[in-house]
């Protein structure tokens, strides 16, 4: 069980779009359409923002979108807002009833 | 609204045991798989263990396999994590999460500190 690979940090200005990558393997991201993304503000519990690749839970802004290609997944945030500044984590099913998270990406809104 | 509430964390010496609990005040607890996810201080999220709705399927991270045991009591809307042979590296905030539309919702976590 290896951690999915994410960039440590990304940044963008208000109104811009950013993309956070999540690289796995053929044993996890590449084998299942079960990638989800989580947003975590300091001192708070994580919150799901996309699941099963590109689905959004009720109440999550359509500025957040997920995608997957091969062994990699991506989260795109469009129209960046100050409140989007947070840590973001990808997660994938890895087979045999196990799951794996990415190392996390700190998003800074300039 | 408060839905998942964890308890049972605390300071424990290396090698000792601790049992975490998570109570779901929402509906249909027994329809969903449940998971434990931990976060060491200043670090990222780590999936620890998961259990299917009927306890028929269970998984563990390699880092805890053989030391931790997950279980649930659907009659009590409760999830448990028995942690044995605790190590310093098990120090973390432990969250429980329901597997519905991804991991959602999450509790606020219970802090486990393993130190002599």
HADDOCK unambig.tbl for C-alpha pairs under 7 A between the chains (distance, minus, plus):
assign (segid A and resid 1 and name CA) (segid B and resid 62 and name CA) 6.94 0.50 0.50
assign (segid A and resid 36 and name CA) (segid B and resid 102 and name CA) 6.01 0.50 0.50
assign (segid A and resid 45 and name CA) (segid B and resid 106 and name CA) 6.51 0.50 0.50
assign (segid A and resid 45 and name CA) (segid B and resid 107 and name CA) 6.96 0.50 0.50
assign (segid A and resid 45 and name CA) (segid B and resid 108 and name CA) 5.70 0.50 0.50
assign (segid A and resid 46 and name CA) (segid B and resid 106 and name CA) 6.97 0.50 0.50
assign (segid A and resid 48 and name CA) (segid B and resid 102 and name CA) 6.58 0.50 0.50
assign (segid A and resid 48 and name CA) (segid B and resid 103 and name CA) 6.59 0.50 0.50
assign (segid A and resid 48 and name CA) (segid B and resid 104 and name CA) 6.31 0.50 0.50
assign (segid A and resid 51 and name CA) (segid B and resid 101 and name CA) 6.02 0.50 0.50
assign (segid A and resid 51 and name CA) (segid B and resid 102 and name CA) 5.14 0.50 0.50
assign (segid A and resid 57 and name CA) (segid B and resid 101 and name CA) 6.68 0.50 0.50
assign (segid A and resid 96 and name CA) (segid B and resid 59 and name CA) 6.98 0.50 0.50
assign (segid A and resid 97 and name CA) (segid B and resid 58 and name CA) 6.33 0.50 0.50
assign (segid A and resid 97 and name CA) (segid B and resid 59 and name CA) 4.77 0.50 0.50
assign (segid A and resid 98 and name CA) (segid B and resid 59 and name CA) 5.34 0.50 0.50
assign (segid A and resid 98 and name CA) (segid B and resid 60 and name CA) 6.37 0.50 0.50
assign (segid A and resid 98 and name CA) (segid B and resid 61 and name CA) 6.78 0.50 0.50
assign (segid A and resid 99 and name CA) (segid B and resid 47 and name CA) 6.27 0.50 0.50
assign (segid A and resid 100 and name CA) (segid B and resid 47 and name CA) 6.08 0.50 0.50
assign (segid A and resid 101 and name CA) (segid B and resid 45 and name CA) 6.44 0.50 0.50
assign (segid A and resid 101 and name CA) (segid B and resid 46 and name CA) 6.10 0.50 0.50
assign (segid A and resid 101 and name CA) (segid B and resid 47 and name CA) 6.68 0.50 0.50
assign (segid A and resid 103 and name CA) (segid B and resid 44 and name CA) 5.66 0.50 0.50
assign (segid A and resid 104 and name CA) (segid B and resid 44 and name CA) 5.95 0.50 0.50
